[in-house]
């Protein structure tokens, strides 16, 4: 996922350059996706996975439109790494993640602990922990568990709750925040 290679620019670098050009010329729509405070005219997501070693840093939405290739890469990145199964992530969850990250004003990428979970993976995790829901939104591609080393669980949760767009779970002992696009609710400590 390198921006520049010895053979020149990659497709991602070209998409990023195009998006940056479009954003510079784009008018401002302060109410674009008004339910997401901090969303802005572009949406960018930055994550890495300690499990796979992969990194993702891309603009996936410009001036009201999702970028198809970027969304495909997000879906692949957020796959169930245990089974390698990919599911289309609900982009409302990605939007919440991006808006919360924007509100936190950090350059550090999220560490993705869990995105999509296959039913098999969810059942295995449930057998090991009481904190895993039987009908987890992870299995629908509607949730993510995230961590930032530069921000506390409380800070991350407050930013996600400020979006008023889904569920936010604080898991202080395990040092991560759950974000989903389900009903607006919060839990944990």
N, CA and C atoms as an extended XYZ file, in Angstrom:
567
Properties=species:S:1:pos:R:3:atomname:S:1:resname:S:1:resid:I:1 pbc="F F F"
N         0.824       -1.180        0.000 N   UNK     1
C         0.000        0.000        0.000 CA  UNK     1
C         0.871        1.247        0.000 C   UNK     1
N         1.907        1.202       -0.789 N   UNK     2
C         2.842        2.302       -0.879 CA  UNK     2
C         2.333        3.335       -1.866 C   UNK     2
N         2.509        4.605       -1.564 N   UNK     3
C         2.046        5.681       -2.428 CA  UNK     3
C         2.877        5.789       -3.705 C   UNK     3
N         4.190        5.675       -3.595 N   UNK     4
C         5.050        5.817       -4.765 CA  UNK     4
C         5.974        4.610       -4.818 C   UNK     4
N         6.071        4.010       -6.010 N   UNK     5
C         6.959        2.868       -6.176 CA  UNK     5
C         8.031        3.231       -7.186 C   UNK     5
N         8.969        2.318       -7.393 N   UNK     6
C        10.050        2.589       -8.336 CA  UNK     6
C         9.515        2.704       -9.766 C   UNK     6
N         8.340        2.144      -10.031 N   UNK     7
C         7.763        2.224      -11.378 CA  UNK     7
C         6.879        3.450      -11.552 C   UNK     7
N         6.739        4.272      -10.515 N   UNK     8
C         5.926        5.481      -10.634 CA  UNK     8
C         4.822        5.522       -9.621 C   UNK     8
N         3.776        6.239       -9.973 N   UNK     9
C         2.654        6.403       -9.060 CA  UNK     9
C         1.749        5.183       -9.084 C   UNK     9
N         1.237        4.830       -7.930 N   UNK    10
C         0.269        3.739       -7.851 CA  UNK    10
C        -1.129        4.294       -8.101 C   UNK    10
N        -2.095        3.404       -8.305 N   UNK    11
C        -3.482        3.799       -8.500 CA  UNK    11
C        -3.977        4.603       -7.305 C   UNK    11
N        -3.604        4.196       -6.101 N   UNK    12
C        -4.035        4.898       -4.902 CA  UNK    12
C        -3.489        6.321       -4.866 C   UNK    12
N        -2.230        6.490       -5.253 N   UNK    13
C        -1.636        7.823       -5.260 CA  UNK    13
C        -2.354        8.717       -6.264 C   UNK    13
N        -2.699        8.156       -7.427 N   UNK    14
C        -3.441        8.934       -8.422 CA  UNK    14
C        -4.817        9.318       -7.900 C   UNK    14
N        -5.503        8.359       -7.248 N   UNK    15
C        -6.815        8.665       -6.654 CA  UNK    15
C        -6.683        9.765       -5.605 C   UNK    15
N        -5.651        9.677       -4.785 N   UNK    16
C        -5.446       10.689       -3.755 CA  UNK    16
C        -5.175       12.059       -4.346 C   UNK    16
N        -4.358       12.101       -5.398 N   UNK    17
C        -4.061       13.377       -6.051 CA  UNK    17
C        -5.314       13.951       -6.687 C   UNK    17
N        -6.100       13.085       -7.327 N   UNK    18
C        -7.357       13.530       -7.927 CA  UNK    18
C        -8.292       14.064       -6.851 C   UNK    18
N        -8.422       13.319       -5.764 N   UNK    19
C        -9.324       13.739       -4.685 CA  UNK    19
C        -8.872       15.064       -4.090 C   UNK    19
N        -7.585       15.236       -3.904 N   UNK    20
C        -7.080       16.494       -3.341 CA  UNK    20
C        -7.379       17.651       -4.277 C   UNK    20
N        -7.248       17.430       -5.591 N   UNK    21
C        -7.557       18.467       -6.572 CA  UNK    21
C        -9.034       18.811       -6.541 C   UNK    21
N        -9.890       17.795       -6.516 N   UNK    22
C       -11.334       18.011       -6.483 CA  UNK    22
C       -11.728       18.750       -5.212 C   UNK    22
N       -11.133       18.352       -4.094 N   UNK    23
C       -11.479       18.973       -2.824 CA  UNK    23
C       -11.092       20.448       -2.813 C   UNK    23
N        -9.962       20.777       -3.384 N   UNK    24
C        -9.518       22.163       -3.417 CA  UNK    24
C       -10.507       23.035       -4.191 C   UNK    24
N       -11.068       22.476       -5.273 N   UNK    25
C       -11.996       23.230       -6.108 CA  UNK    25
C       -13.447       23.108       -5.646 C   UNK    25
N       -13.732       22.202       -4.707 N   UNK    26
C       -15.120       21.930       -4.310 CA  UNK    26
C       -15.666       23.008       -3.389 C   UNK    26
N       -16.945       23.358       -3.580 N   UNK    27
C       -17.574       24.287       -2.640 CA  UNK    27
C       -17.784       23.606       -1.302 C   UNK    27
N       -17.986       24.397       -0.267 N   UNK    28
C       -18.191       23.847        1.065 CA  UNK    28
C       -19.668       23.617        1.314 C   UNK    28
N       -20.024       22.447        1.772 N   UNK    29
C       -21.395       22.114        2.150 CA  UNK    29
C       -21.377       21.787        3.639 C   UNK    29
N       -21.715       22.743        4.448 N   UNK    30
C       -21.623       22.554        5.890 CA  UNK    30
C       -22.621       21.523        6.390 C   UNK    30
N       -23.694       21.259        5.626 N   UNK    31
C       -24.689       20.281        6.076 CA  UNK    31
C       -24.535       18.928        5.402 C   UNK    31
N       -23.458       18.704        4.663 N   UNK    32
C       -23.249       17.400        4.046 CA  UNK    32
C       -23.191       16.352        5.137 C   UNK    32
N       -24.071       15.380        5.019 N   UNK    33
C       -24.187       14.340        6.053 CA  UNK    33
C       -24.217       14.988        7.421 C   UNK    33
N       -25.182       15.865        7.625 N   UNK    34
C       -25.275       16.664        8.839 CA  UNK    34
C       -25.310       15.862       10.118 C   UNK    34
N       -25.700       14.578       10.034 N   UNK    35
C       -25.725       13.772       11.250 CA  UNK    35
C       -24.322       13.454       11.742 C   UNK    35
N       -23.309       13.726       10.940 N   UNK    36
C       -21.933       13.462       11.342 CA  UNK    36
C       -21.189       14.769       11.537 C   UNK    36
N       -21.121       15.234       12.761 N   UNK    37
C       -20.367       16.440       13.035 CA  UNK    37
C       -18.888       16.147       12.812 C   UNK    37
N       -18.243       17.013       12.059 N   UNK    38
C       -16.824       16.805       11.785 CA  UNK    38
C       -16.567       16.027       10.518 C   UNK    38
N       -17.614       15.643        9.780 N   UNK    39
C       -17.453       14.835        8.573 CA  UNK    39
C       -16.739       15.576        7.454 C   UNK    39
N       -17.158       16.818        7.161 N   UNK    40
C       -16.498       17.647        6.163 CA  UNK    40
C       -16.842       17.293        4.733 C   UNK    40
N       -16.182       17.963        3.776 N   UNK    41
C       -16.421       17.761        2.351 CA  UNK    41
C       -15.655       16.574        1.794 C   UNK    41
N       -14.649       16.140        2.499 N   UNK    42
C       -13.952       14.903        2.153 CA  UNK    42
C       -13.982       14.025        3.389 C   UNK    42
N       -13.892       12.763        3.161 N   UNK    43
C       -13.784       11.832        4.281 CA  UNK    43
C       -12.574       10.955        4.024 C   UNK    43
N       -11.759       10.878        5.051 N   UNK    44
C       -10.512       10.131        4.972 CA  UNK    44
C       -10.483        9.158        6.134 C   UNK    44
N        -9.981        7.979        5.880 N   UNK    45
C        -9.845        6.985        6.943 CA  UNK    45
C        -8.388        6.520        6.974 C   UNK    45
N        -7.856        6.428        8.205 N   UNK    46
C        -6.483        5.982        8.410 CA  UNK    46
C        -6.495        4.881        9.459 C   UNK    46
N        -6.021        3.696        9.075 N   UNK    47
C        -5.999        2.560        9.996 CA  UNK    47
C        -4.785        1.684        9.704 C   UNK    47
N        -4.444        0.882       10.697 N   UNK    48
C        -3.486       -0.181       10.478 CA  UNK    48
C        -3.954       -1.393       11.268 C   UNK    48
N        -3.484       -2.546       10.848 N   UNK    49
C        -3.830       -3.789       11.518 CA  UNK    49
C        -2.570       -4.439       12.051 C   UNK    49
N        -2.515       -4.631       13.344 N   UNK    50
C        -1.390       -5.332       13.947 CA  UNK    50
C        -1.396       -6.812       13.587 C   UNK    50
N        -2.558       -7.330       13.218 N   UNK    51
C        -2.688       -8.756       12.871 CA  UNK    51
C        -2.137       -9.067       11.490 C   UNK    51
N        -2.412       -8.194       10.516 N   UNK    52
C        -2.001       -8.468        9.141 CA  UNK    52
C        -0.805       -7.624        8.700 C   UNK    52
N        -0.496       -6.559        9.457 N   UNK    53
C         0.582       -5.656        9.082 CA  UNK    53
C         0.168       -4.658        8.005 C   UNK    53
N        -1.092       -4.682        7.602 N   UNK    54
C        -1.564       -3.785        6.551 CA  UNK    54
C        -1.858       -2.399        7.097 C   UNK    54
N        -1.739       -1.420        6.198 N   UNK    55
C        -2.051       -0.030        6.524 CA  UNK    55
C        -2.999        0.509        5.469 C   UNK    55
N        -3.842        1.429        5.904 N   UNK    56
C        -4.815        2.055        5.006 CA  UNK    56
C        -4.857        3.540        5.321 C   UNK    56
N        -4.666        4.366        4.319 N   UNK    57
C        -4.727        5.814        4.495 CA  UNK    57
C        -5.284        6.369        3.196 C   UNK    57
N        -6.579        6.680        3.191 N   UNK    58
C        -7.167        7.118        1.930 CA  UNK    58
C        -8.396        7.990        2.110 C   UNK    58
N        -8.603        8.798        1.098 N   UNK    59
C        -9.846        9.549        0.977 CA  UNK    59
C       -10.820        8.606        0.296 C   UNK    59
N       -11.988        8.416        0.901 N   UNK    60
C       -12.951        7.466        0.352 CA  UNK    60
C       -14.269        8.137       -0.045 C   UNK    60
N       -14.401        9.424        0.218 N   UNK    61
C       -15.631       10.165       -0.066 CA  UNK    61
C       -15.250       11.583       -0.432 C   UNK    61
N       -15.770       12.067       -1.544 N   UNK    62
C       -15.495       13.433       -1.972 CA  UNK    62
C       -16.806       14.074       -2.402 C   UNK    62
N       -17.100       15.209       -1.799 N   UNK    63
C       -18.223       16.045       -2.200 CA  UNK    63
C       -19.519       15.256       -2.424 C   UNK    63
N       -19.839       14.384       -1.474 N   UNK    64
C       -21.107       13.666       -1.518 CA  UNK    64
C       -21.080       12.312       -2.185 C   UNK    64
N       -19.945       11.888       -2.714 N   UNK    65
C       -19.869       10.605       -3.409 CA  UNK    65
C       -18.762        9.725       -2.834 C   UNK    65
N       -19.105        8.446       -2.641 N   UNK    66
C       -18.103        7.476       -2.218 CA  UNK    66
C       -17.269        7.079       -3.438 C   UNK    66
N       -15.983        6.852       -3.210 N   UNK    67
C       -15.070        6.421       -4.272 CA  UNK    67
C       -15.070        4.897       -4.263 C   UNK    67
N       -15.575        4.306       -5.350 N   UNK    68
C       -15.800        2.857       -5.424 CA  UNK    68
C       -14.545        2.036       -5.100 C   UNK    68
N       -13.420        2.372       -5.710 N   UNK    69
C       -12.184        1.610       -5.463 CA  UNK    69
C       -11.721        1.740       -4.017 C   UNK    69
N       -11.893        2.913       -3.443 N   UNK    70
C       -11.506        3.126       -2.044 CA  UNK    70
C       -12.385        2.287       -1.122 C   UNK    70
N       -13.679        2.253       -1.403 N   UNK    71
C       -14.604        1.456       -0.588 CA  UNK    71
C       -14.238       -0.025       -0.672 C   UNK    71
N       -13.873       -0.496       -1.845 N   UNK    72
C       -13.446       -1.899       -1.996 CA  UNK    72
C       -12.220       -2.194       -1.145 C   UNK    72
N       -11.278       -1.251       -1.115 N   UNK    73
C       -10.077       -1.453       -0.294 CA  UNK    73
C       -10.406       -1.442        1.193 C   UNK    73
N       -11.332       -0.587        1.595 N   UNK    74
C       -11.761       -0.551        3.000 CA  UNK    74
C       -12.401       -1.886        3.373 C   UNK    74
N       -13.275       -2.400        2.508 N   UNK    75
C       -13.921       -3.693        2.773 CA  UNK    75
C       -12.888       -4.796        2.940 C   UNK    75
N       -11.883       -4.801        2.066 N   UNK    76
C       -10.836       -5.825        2.166 CA  UNK    76
C       -10.028       -5.648        3.450 C   UNK    76
N        -9.675       -4.420        3.768 N   UNK    77
C        -8.885       -4.150        4.968 CA  UNK    77
C        -9.629       -4.587        6.231 C   UNK    77
N       -10.944       -4.347        6.261 N   UNK    78
C       -11.736       -4.624        7.470 CA  UNK    78
C       -12.282       -6.056        7.498 C   UNK    78
N       -11.763       -6.915        6.640 N   UNK    79
C       -12.213       -8.311        6.567 CA  UNK    79
C       -11.947       -9.059        7.865 C   UNK    79
N       -12.560      -10.228        7.984 N   UNK    80
C       -12.268      -11.128        9.097 CA  UNK    80
C       -10.901      -11.742        8.797 C   UNK    80
N        -9.872      -11.294        9.494 N   UNK    81
C        -8.517      -11.744        9.205 CA  UNK    81
C        -8.302      -13.210        9.567 C   UNK    81
N        -9.161      -13.747       10.428 N   UNK    82
C        -9.013      -15.159       10.812 CA  UNK    82
C        -9.448      -16.095        9.681 C   UNK    82
N       -10.508      -15.710        8.960 N   UNK    83
C       -11.048      -16.551        7.884 CA  UNK    83
C       -10.781      -15.971        6.498 C   UNK    83
N       -10.293      -14.749        6.439 N   UNK    84
C       -10.043      -14.012        5.201 CA  UNK    84
C       -11.332      -13.708        4.433 C   UNK    84
N       -12.474      -13.748        5.115 N   UNK    85
C       -13.750      -13.428        4.475 CA  UNK    85
C       -13.948      -11.917        4.452 C   UNK    85
N       -14.407      -11.437        3.306 N   UNK    86
C       -14.664      -10.010        3.104 CA  UNK    86
C       -16.168       -9.797        3.040 C   UNK    86
N       -16.628       -8.739        3.673 N   UNK    87
C       -18.034       -8.341        3.611 CA  UNK    87
C       -18.069       -6.848        3.342 C   UNK    87
N       -19.069       -6.405        2.613 N   UNK    88
C       -19.233       -4.966        2.406 CA  UNK    88
C       -19.554       -4.320        3.741 C   UNK    88
N       -18.692       -3.437        4.158 N   UNK    89
C       -18.918       -2.721        5.410 CA  UNK    89
C       -20.008       -1.683        5.198 C   UNK    89
N       -20.817       -1.484        6.220 N   UNK    90
C       -21.821       -0.428        6.179 CA  UNK    90
C       -21.067        0.886        6.266 C   UNK    90
N       -21.171        1.688        5.243 N   UNK    91
C       -20.370        2.915        5.180 CA  UNK    91
C       -20.759        3.928        6.236 C   UNK    91
N       -21.914        3.767        6.849 N   UNK    92
C       -22.266        4.644        7.970 CA  UNK    92
C       -21.275        4.449        9.115 C   UNK    92
N       -20.842        3.219        9.326 N   UNK    93
C       -19.851        2.954       10.385 CA  UNK    93
C       -18.514        3.598       10.033 C   UNK    93
N       -18.086        3.470        8.795 N   UNK    94
C       -16.828        4.079        8.362 CA  UNK    94
C       -16.925        5.596        8.505 C   UNK    94
N       -18.092        6.160        8.174 N   UNK    95
C       -18.278        7.611        8.328 CA  UNK    95
C       -18.169        8.041        9.785 C   UNK    95
N       -18.736        7.258       10.686 N   UNK    96
C       -18.646        7.568       12.118 CA  UNK    96
C       -17.187        7.512       12.574 C   UNK    96
N       -16.482        6.474       12.134 N   UNK    97
C       -15.072        6.343       12.485 CA  UNK    97
C       -14.271        7.546       11.991 C   UNK    97
N       -14.503        7.939       10.742 N   UNK    98
C       -13.758        9.062       10.155 CA  UNK    98
C       -14.096       10.370       10.862 C   UNK    98
N       -15.384       10.587       11.152 N   UNK    99
C       -15.785       11.827       11.819 CA  UNK    99
C       -15.201       11.903       13.228 C   UNK    99
N       -15.239       10.786       13.960 N   UNK   100
C       -14.679       10.765       15.322 CA  UNK   100
C       -13.171       11.029       15.268 C   UNK   100
N       -12.491       10.421       14.315 N   UNK   101
C       -11.049       10.619       14.158 CA  UNK   101
C       -10.752       12.089       13.877 C   UNK   101
N       -11.561       12.692       13.034 N   UNK   102
C       -11.416       14.100       12.698 CA  UNK   102
C       -11.606       14.979       13.937 C   UNK   102
N       -12.607       14.653       14.748 N   UNK   103
C       -12.866       15.421       15.964 CA  UNK   103
C       -11.727       15.298       16.976 C   UNK   103
N       -11.027       14.175       16.960 N   UNK   104
C        -9.920       13.952       17.888 CA  UNK   104
C        -8.661       14.719       17.490 C   UNK   104
N        -8.623       15.191       16.244 N   UNK   105
C        -7.510       16.006       15.760 CA  UNK   105
C        -6.166       15.306       15.973 C   UNK   105
N        -6.063       14.089       15.441 N   UNK   106
C        -4.818       13.322       15.531 CA  UNK   106
C        -4.371       12.904       14.135 C   UNK   106
N        -3.076       12.693       13.993 N   UNK   107
C        -2.537       12.144       12.745 CA  UNK   107
C        -2.358       10.639       12.833 C   UNK   107
N        -2.329       10.129       14.041 N   UNK   108
C        -2.146        8.697       14.258 CA  UNK   108
C        -3.307        7.910       13.649 C   UNK   108
N        -3.020        6.841       12.917 N   UNK   109
C        -4.109        6.017       12.389 CA  UNK   109
C        -4.725        5.165       13.493 C   UNK   109
N        -5.992        4.818       13.298 N   UNK   110
C        -6.618        3.859       14.208 CA  UNK   110
C        -5.902        2.521       14.090 C   UNK   110
N        -5.820        1.803       15.189 N   UNK   111
C        -5.468        0.394       15.128 CA  UNK   111
C        -6.799       -0.346       15.071 C   UNK   111
N        -7.041       -1.072       13.991 N   UNK   112
C        -8.264       -1.852       13.859 CA  UNK   112
C        -8.078       -3.186       14.560 C   UNK   112
N        -8.869       -3.421       15.582 N   UNK   113
C        -8.823       -4.699       16.291 CA  UNK   113
C        -9.802       -5.686       15.675 C   UNK   113
N       -10.974       -5.170       15.274 N   UNK   114
C       -11.989       -6.034       14.687 CA  UNK   114
C       -12.930       -5.206       13.835 C   UNK   114
N       -13.139       -5.649       12.609 N   UNK   115
C       -14.124       -5.043       11.716 CA  UNK   115
C       -15.201       -6.081       11.479 C   UNK   115
N       -15.261       -6.598       10.250 N   UNK   116
C       -16.204       -7.680        9.973 CA  UNK   116
C       -15.764       -8.936       10.709 C   UNK   116
N       -16.734       -9.666       11.243 N   UNK   117
C       -16.481      -10.979       11.856 CA  UNK   117
C       -17.426      -11.986       11.235 C   UNK   117
N       -16.889      -13.091       10.785 N   UNK   118
C       -17.729      -14.173       10.286 CA  UNK   118
C       -18.488      -14.774       11.476 C   UNK   118
N       -19.618      -15.435       11.218 N   UNK   119
C       -20.327      -16.100       12.320 CA  UNK   119
C       -19.437      -17.082       13.084 C   UNK   119
N       -18.530      -17.767       12.371 N   UNK   120
C       -17.615      -18.720       13.028 CA  UNK   120
C       -16.681      -17.998       13.989 C   UNK   120
N       -16.106      -16.890       13.529 N   UNK   121
C       -15.212      -16.122       14.394 CA  UNK   121
C       -15.966      -15.554       15.579 C   UNK   121
N       -17.165      -15.029       15.347 N   UNK   122
C       -17.943      -14.459       16.442 CA  UNK   122
C       -18.269      -15.531       17.488 C   UNK   122
N       -18.637      -16.731       17.032 N   UNK   123
C       -18.956      -17.829       17.962 CA  UNK   123
C       -17.716      -18.218       18.774 C   UNK   123
N       -16.562      -18.273       18.127 N   UNK   124
C       -15.321      -18.608       18.819 CA  UNK   124
C       -15.002      -17.553       19.874 C   UNK   124
N       -15.109      -16.275       19.509 N   UNK   125
C       -14.825      -15.201       20.464 CA  UNK   125
C       -15.840      -15.201       21.607 C   UNK   125
N       -17.075      -15.493       21.292 N   UNK   126
C       -18.136      -15.555       22.311 CA  UNK   126
C       -17.869      -16.658       23.327 C   UNK   126
N       -17.287      -17.763       22.865 N   UNK   127
C       -16.977      -18.865       23.777 CA  UNK   127
C       -15.850      -18.507       24.742 C   UNK   127
N       -15.064      -17.474       24.387 N   UNK   128
C       -13.931      -17.049       25.211 CA  UNK   128
C       -14.223      -15.831       26.079 C   UNK   128
N       -15.315      -15.089       25.738 N   UNK   129
C       -15.574      -13.839       26.444 CA  UNK   129
C       -17.068      -13.570       26.556 C   UNK   129
N       -17.476      -13.073       27.710 N   UNK   130
C       -18.878      -12.694       27.902 CA  UNK   130
C       -19.204      -11.390       27.194 C   UNK   130
N       -18.201      -10.634       26.783 N   UNK   131
C       -18.418       -9.326       26.181 CA  UNK   131
C       -18.744       -9.351       24.692 C   UNK   131
N       -18.852      -10.535       24.099 N   UNK   132
C       -19.134      -10.641       22.662 CA  UNK   132
C       -20.608      -10.979       22.479 C   UNK   132
N       -21.321      -10.125       21.757 N   UNK   133
C       -22.763      -10.309       21.547 CA  UNK   133
C       -23.035      -11.463       20.586 C   UNK   133
N       -24.094      -12.214       20.865 N   UNK   134
C       -24.488      -13.332       20.008 CA  UNK   134
C       -24.830      -12.844       18.605 C   UNK   134
N       -25.559      -11.761       18.517 N   UNK   135
C       -25.952      -11.188       17.225 CA  UNK   135
C       -25.165       -9.901       16.952 C   UNK   135
N       -23.875       -9.974       17.106 N   UNK   136
C       -22.995       -8.819       16.980 CA  UNK   136
C       -23.157       -8.117       15.635 C   UNK   136
N       -23.140       -6.787       15.678 N   UNK   137
C       -23.180       -6.004       14.447 CA  UNK   137
C       -21.906       -6.186       13.616 C   UNK   137
N       -20.859       -6.731       14.218 N   UNK   138
C       -19.645       -7.054       13.463 CA  UNK   138
C       -19.974       -8.055       12.346 C   UNK   138
N       -20.901       -8.976       12.604 N   UNK   139
C       -21.253       -9.990       11.608 CA  UNK   139
C       -22.032       -9.404       10.432 C   UNK   139
N       -22.566       -8.210       10.599 N   UNK   140
C       -23.287       -7.540        9.516 CA  UNK   140
C       -22.408       -6.493        8.825 C   UNK   140
N       -21.163       -6.382        9.258 N   UNK   141
C       -20.277       -5.364        8.698 CA  UNK   141
C       -20.663       -3.965        9.148 C   UNK   141
N       -21.221       -3.870       10.350 N   UNK   142
C       -21.711       -2.589       10.858 CA  UNK   142
C       -20.980       -2.108       12.103 C   UNK   142
N       -19.832       -2.688       12.431 N   UNK   143
C       -19.136       -2.312       13.663 CA  UNK   143
C       -17.628       -2.453       13.501 C   UNK   143
N       -16.924       -1.704       14.344 N   UNK   144
C       -15.465       -1.779       14.380 CA  UNK   144
C       -14.995       -1.548       15.809 C   UNK   144
N       -13.946       -2.253       16.199 N   UNK   145
C       -13.278       -2.046       17.481 CA  UNK   145
C       -11.941       -1.396       17.174 C   UNK   145
N       -11.692       -0.249       17.821 N   UNK   146
C       -10.559        0.600       17.461 CA  UNK   146
C        -9.771        1.061       18.678 C   UNK   146
N        -8.514        1.393       18.424 N   UNK   147
C        -7.632        1.889       19.486 CA  UNK   147
C        -6.733        2.979       18.923 C   UNK   147
N        -6.414        3.949       19.765 N   UNK   148
C        -5.406        4.969       19.469 CA  UNK   148
C        -4.472        5.036       20.664 C   UNK   148
N        -3.182        5.038       20.426 N   UNK   149
C        -2.268        5.111       21.570 CA  UNK   149
C        -2.178        6.532       22.116 C   UNK   149
N        -2.503        7.522       21.287 N   UNK   150
C        -2.378        8.912       21.726 CA  UNK   150
C        -3.644        9.478       22.368 C   UNK   150
N        -4.699        8.708       22.405 N   UNK   151
C        -5.951        9.159       23.013 CA  UNK   151
C        -6.499        8.070       23.915 C   UNK   151
N        -7.164        8.490       24.980 N   UNK   152
C        -7.746        7.535       25.921 CA  UNK   152
C        -9.046        6.966       25.350 C   UNK   152
N        -9.482        5.881       25.937 N   UNK   153
C       -10.766        5.285       25.575 CA  UNK   153
C       -11.878        6.315       25.783 C   UNK   153
N       -11.817        7.061       26.863 N   UNK   154
C       -12.838        8.077       27.155 CA  UNK   154
C       -12.848        9.156       26.078 C   UNK   154
N       -11.680        9.645       25.676 N   UNK   155
C       -11.616       10.661       24.625 CA  UNK   155
C       -12.187       10.138       23.313 C   UNK   155
N       -11.817        8.929       22.941 N   UNK   156
C       -12.328        8.343       21.705 CA  UNK   156
C       -13.844        8.163       21.762 C   UNK   156
N       -14.326        7.658       22.889 N   UNK   157
C       -15.765        7.425       23.038 CA  UNK   157
C       -16.544        8.735       22.973 C   UNK   157
N       -16.029        9.771       23.608 N   UNK   158
C       -16.711       11.074       23.568 CA  UNK   158
C       -16.793       11.605       22.138 C   UNK   158
N       -15.719       11.449       21.384 N   UNK   159
C       -15.726       11.905       19.988 CA  UNK   159
C       -16.758       11.120       19.177 C   UNK   159
N       -16.791        9.809       19.354 N   UNK   160
C       -17.763        8.987       18.623 CA  UNK   160
C       -19.195        9.318       19.048 C   UNK   160
N       -19.414        9.541       20.338 N   UNK   161
C       -20.760        9.884       20.820 CA  UNK   161
C       -21.198       11.251       20.307 C   UNK   161
N       -20.255       12.159       20.093 N   UNK   162
C       -20.590       13.489       19.581 CA  UNK   162
C       -21.189       13.410       18.176 C   UNK   162
N       -20.919       12.327       17.454 N   UNK   163
C       -21.494       12.142       16.116 CA  UNK   163
C       -22.991       11.830       16.185 C   UNK   163
N       -23.429       11.311       17.318 N   UNK   164
C       -24.839       10.953       17.528 CA  UNK   164
C       -25.392       10.132       16.361 C   UNK   164
N       -24.634        9.107       15.992 N   UNK   165
C       -25.003        8.345       14.799 CA  UNK   165
C       -24.988        6.834       14.998 C   UNK   165
N       -24.701        6.324       16.177 N   UNK   166
C       -24.664        4.873       16.374 CA  UNK   166
C       -24.246        4.512       17.775 C   UNK   166
N       -23.882        3.257       17.948 N   UNK   167
C       -23.487        2.752       19.250 CA  UNK   167
C       -22.014        2.961       19.525 C   UNK   167
N       -21.722        3.250       20.789 N   UNK   168
C       -20.338        3.469       21.226 CA  UNK   168
C       -20.129        2.694       22.520 C   UNK   168
N       -19.191        1.769       22.482 N   UNK   169
C       -18.864        0.988       23.667 CA  UNK   169
C       -17.455        1.297       24.134 C   UNK   169
N       -17.317        1.540       25.444 N   UNK   170
C       -15.991        1.799       26.028 CA  UNK   170
C       -15.514        0.528       26.717 C   UNK   170
N       -14.362        0.065       26.332 N   UNK   171
C       -13.749       -1.119       26.930 CA  UNK   171
C       -12.395       -0.698       27.488 C   UNK   171
N       -12.432       -0.017       28.631 N   UNK   172
C       -11.225        0.573       29.215 CA  UNK   172
C       -10.192       -0.473       29.592 C   UNK   172
N       -10.618       -1.590       30.140 N   UNK   173
C        -9.650       -2.628       30.540 CA  UNK   173
C        -8.896       -3.198       29.354 C   UNK   173
N        -9.580       -3.301       28.223 N   UNK   174
C        -8.941       -3.828       27.011 CA  UNK   174
C        -8.419       -2.717       26.101 C   UNK   174
N        -8.651       -1.463       26.496 N   UNK   175
C        -8.135       -0.290       25.800 CA  UNK   175
C        -8.611       -0.197       24.345 C   UNK   175
N        -9.933       -0.271       24.144 N   UNK   176
C       -10.466       -0.021       22.813 CA  UNK   176
C       -11.875        0.522       22.904 C   UNK   176
N       -12.322        1.083       21.773 N   UNK   177
C       -13.669        1.620       21.654 CA  UNK   177
C       -14.367        0.911       20.504 C   UNK   177
N       -15.591        0.515       20.755 N   UNK   178
C       -16.452       -0.089       19.740 CA  UNK   178
C       -17.298        1.027       19.130 C   UNK   178
N       -17.351        1.092       17.800 N   UNK   179
C       -18.216        2.047       17.098 CA  UNK   179
C       -19.069        1.272       16.117 C   UNK   179
N       -20.372        1.568       16.091 N   UNK   180
C       -21.253        0.924       15.114 CA  UNK   180
C       -22.306        1.902       14.633 C   UNK   180
N       -23.018        1.491       13.588 N   UNK   181
C       -24.057        2.343       13.006 CA  UNK   181
C       -25.461        1.893       13.413 C   UNK   181
N       -25.552        1.144       14.500 N   UNK   182
C       -26.846        0.720       15.006 CA  UNK   182
C       -27.542        1.880       15.713 C   UNK   182
N       -28.462        1.545       16.593 N   UNK   183
C       -29.161        2.569       17.357 CA  UNK   183
C       -28.169        3.398       18.161 C   UNK   183
N       -28.511        4.660       18.385 N   UNK   184
C       -27.679        5.537       19.196 CA  UNK   184
C       -27.766        5.077       20.647 C   UNK   184
N       -26.636        4.667       21.203 N   UNK   185
C       -26.560        4.175       22.574 CA  UNK   185
C       -25.099        4.147       22.980 C   UNK   185
N       -24.837        4.015       24.267 N   UNK   186
C       -23.458        3.874       24.744 CA  UNK   186
C       -23.452        2.964       25.949 C   UNK   186
N       -22.299        2.351       26.207 N   UNK   187
C       -22.141        1.450       27.335 CA  UNK   187
C       -20.671        1.349       27.688 C   UNK   187
N       -20.410        0.698       28.788 N   UNK   188
C       -19.037        0.425       29.218 CA  UNK   188
C       -18.448        1.510       30.095 C   UNK   188
N       -17.207        1.275       30.462 N   UNK   189
C       -16.550        2.231       31.343 CA  UNK   189
C       -15.066        2.160       31.270 C   UNK   189
